[in-house]
Amino acid sequence: VTVRDYENLEDFFAKNDVRQMWCLSTKAPRCYTEAQFSDDCYLFFGKETKGLPEWLLHDHPEQCVRLPMIDKDSARSLNLSNAVAVGTFEVLRQWGCPGMRTQGHLTQYED
């Protein structure tokens, strides 16, 4: 993993060739399972307190997806770490889980 810091989203877009991006937001109109994640896509998640900036969602409506959740009156949203885990594993699942162990075995029993 290479970690890079950016001043803001504008700085990120100026320094990267973003061919496919996905914004995961409670404000998105469709489910994350409808997205087809390319092998060079970027996932964007917002702050737990505010989410992604609305200008980003407005400017990229076809790239906005949400995780299914119960009604907002019952709970605001999943916490950020859970949303990142679900989104990331959906991407990896679609890619065939490259470099990951997809099968396990019992350690106390032999066949």
Salt bridges, closest charged atoms under 4 A:
ASP11 OD1 - LYS15 NZ 3.10
ASP17 OD2 - ARG19 NE 3.05
GLU54 OE2 - LYS27 NZ 2.95
ASP59 OD1 - HIS58 ND1 3.29
GLU90 OE2 - ARG93 NH2 2.77
